[in-house]
Amino acid sequence: IGEKFGKDVQLKRISLKERNPANQAEGDEKTVLQSLENLQQNGVILPEYLVERVNNDTYKYYKPLIINKQVCLKCHGDISKDQKLSQFFKETYPHDKATGYKFGDLRGAVVVTIKR
């Protein structure tokens, strides 16, 4: 993204239950994810995307990531049944929080920050 658009466009993935600490949602991004989680818990169908105007020159585009394929649950569901996989995540990501999801859960979001 940086090569094509320069420093005015940033792309990242965020989560409230991150596997990689670099993907931890903070500040307004955390608030957005918490709001989306609350909506989902109350039976509201989540929007395809959200756009937040941060200030006159900066916008954030959020694309919710939903656990919408069974294959996602292999690594993000209940991994305790697979000893090899469980051990791999324990060794590779000792502070992993990205498990225990169920089909249809909000996993996080892709965030694109655009500065004009």
HUFEN-V56942 format. One line per field, one symbol per residue. burial: # if it has 24 or more other C-alpha atoms within 12 Angstrom, else .. A space follows every 10 residues. Layout:
burial = ???
This chain:
burial = .......... .########. ..###...## .###.##... .....#.... .........# #######... .######.#. ........#. .....##### #..####### ####..
